[in-house]
Structures are given as structure tokens and as C-alpha cells.
Amino acid sequence: MIATRPIRSDLPAQDQARAAAILLLALLLFAGSLAGRSGRPAAGSGFPPLPASAAPGAESRRPAVLPVAAGEARLDLNMAGSEELQRLPGIGPVLARRILGARAAQGRFEGVEDLRRVPGIGPKRFERVAPFVRVGA
């Protein structure tokens, strides 16, 4: 058995408690960053995912997804936010921002074909996305 001796510190008890609290906070922040860099709980963490309406900056509006037929829904390009657009095949954060930027700069989409004016959406990507989108009245 190894003999141990108490650790001697020149810090007062209040400063030791403050240092311990700071260390604990740093460990909690580090553990949180390991759970997921997106600010959302890690999968399997026991927390349900946040709904799109709870996202920062989400505004109260009509739903962008309206049912078309049993089991199907099409996304309204004039109502969808970034998170909703990213659910489309081949659309990531960069293209979602470009779509929103085109809508803000050039006005509402008049038809699904207007999606082709967005840089990065060529004929192939348009063919993949077109069945999942619509333009509301």
C-alpha cells in the first residue's frame, strides 16, 4: 500500500470551491461538445429532437408541408425554411441558403421550374428535387 499524504494548498477554501466549480463547468461544456456540435442532443440521448418551430428564428406561419396524397407530402418552396429544404434529396445547408437567398432577392417562386435559377441546381439535381416540391398560391 502506498502511503499518501494530504495535498497542501495555499488557496483559501472559498477559492478552492470556485476553482472546482470552474473545472466542473469546463468538463460539462466539453462533454456537451462531444454529444454533438449542432447544439442538438445526440442520437440515443433520451431527448426527443426539437421541432422545426422551436428552432431559433422560427416564425409563426402556415406549415410549408401540405399533404398531397396518402403517405406523400410536397414542400412549398415559398414557405419552406432552411431546415425543411435540407430534407430534400441533394439539398444541404449551402443550397438551402442559396434557395432562400434567391427567394429573398428575386421574389416568390412562380413555378417549380424557377428553382433552376438557383446556382448549384442543374438539370440532374432539379429532376431529383422536383417531385418533392410545389409552389403555393
C-alpha positions in Angstrom: 0.0 0.0 0.0 1.3 3.4 -0.9 1.2 6.0 1.8 -0.5 9.2 0.8 -0.4 12.5 2.4 -3.0 15.2 2.2 -2.5 17.8 -0.6 -1.5 21.1 0.9 -2.8 24.1 -0.8 -2.1 27.8 -0.2 -5.5 28.7 -1.6 -8.3 29.6 0.8 -11.3 27.2 0.9 -13.5 29.7 -1.0 -11.0 29.9 -3.9 -10.7 26.1 -3.9 -14.5 25.8 -4.2 -14.6 28.4 -7.0 -11.8 26.6 -8.9 -13.6 23.3 -8.5 -16.8 24.8 -9.9 -15.0 26.2 -12.9 -13.4 22.9 -13.6 -16.8 21.1 -13.4 -18.3 23.7 -15.8 -15.5 23.2 -18.2 -16.0 19.4 -18.1 -19.7 19.7 -18.7 -19.2 22.1 -21.7 -16.6 19.7 -23.1 -18.9 16.7 -22.7 -21.7 18.7 -24.4 -19.5 19.4 -27.3 -18.8 15.7 -27.7 -22.5 15.0 -27.8 -23.0 16.9 -31.0 -21.7 20.1 -32.5 -25.1 21.2 -33.8 -26.4 22.1 -30.4 -29.0 19.3 -30.6 -29.0 16.3 -28.3 -27.0 13.3 -29.5 -29.0 10.4 -31.0 -29.9 8.0 -28.3 -29.5 10.6 -25.6 -33.1 10.2 -24.4 -34.1 13.7 -25.6 -36.6 14.0 -28.5 -35.5 16.1 -31.5 -36.6 19.7 -31.5 -39.5 20.5 -33.8 -38.7 23.0 -36.6 -41.0 25.5 -34.9 -38.7 25.6 -31.9 -35.6 26.5 -33.9 -34.1 29.9 -33.3 -35.6 32.5 -35.5 -38.6 30.3 -36.4 -41.6 32.5 -37.0 -45.3 31.7 -36.8 -46.6 30.8 -40.2 -48.6 28.3 -42.2 -47.0 24.9 -42.5 -44.8 24.5 -45.5 -45.6 20.9 -46.0 -49.1 20.1 -47.1 -50.4 16.6 -47.7 -50.9 15.7 -51.4 -51.9 12.0 -51.2 -51.8 9.2 -48.6 -48.2 9.0 -47.4 -46.9 11.8 -49.6 -46.3 15.5 -48.9 -44.7 18.2 -51.1 -42.8 21.1 -49.8 -43.9 24.7 -50.7 -40.8 26.5 -52.0 -42.2 29.9 -51.0 -42.9 28.9 -47.4 -40.1 26.4 -46.5 -37.2 27.3 -44.2 -33.6 26.1 -44.4 -34.2 23.1 -42.2 -37.2 22.0 -44.3 -35.3 22.5 -47.6 -32.4 20.4 -46.3 -34.7 17.4 -46.1 -34.9 17.3 -49.8 -32.7 14.9 -51.7 -29.4 16.6 -52.7 -30.1 19.8 -50.8 -27.6 20.6 -48.0 -27.1 23.8 -45.9 -25.3 25.6 -48.7 -28.0 25.0 -51.3 -30.8 25.7 -48.8 -29.2 29.1 -48.1 -28.9 29.8 -51.9 -32.6 28.9 -52.4 -33.6 31.2 -49.6 -31.3 33.9 -50.9 -32.8 33.6 -54.4 -36.3 33.8 -53.0 -35.4 36.9 -51.0 -33.6 38.7 -53.8 -35.8 37.8 -56.8 -39.2 37.3 -55.1 -41.5 34.4 -54.8 -41.1 31.3 -57.0 -43.8 31.4 -59.6 -43.3 27.7 -60.6 -41.2 24.8 -59.6 -39.0 25.4 -62.7 -37.9 28.7 -61.1 -35.7 26.5 -58.8 -33.3 26.1 -61.7 -32.3 29.8 -61.3 -30.5 28.9 -58.1 -26.8 28.4 -58.6 -25.9 24.8 -58.0 -29.2 23.3 -59.1 -28.6 21.9 -62.5 -30.8 19.6 -64.6 -29.9 16.4 -62.6 -30.5 17.9 -59.2 -33.7 19.6 -60.3 -35.0 16.2 -61.5 -34.3 14.7 -58.1 -35.9 17.5 -56.2 -38.9 18.4 -58.4 -41.2 15.6 -57.3 -41.0 16.7 -53.7 -41.7 20.4 -54.1 -44.5 22.7 -55.1 -45.3 26.4 -55.3 -48.2 27.6 -53.3 -50.7 30.2 -54.5 
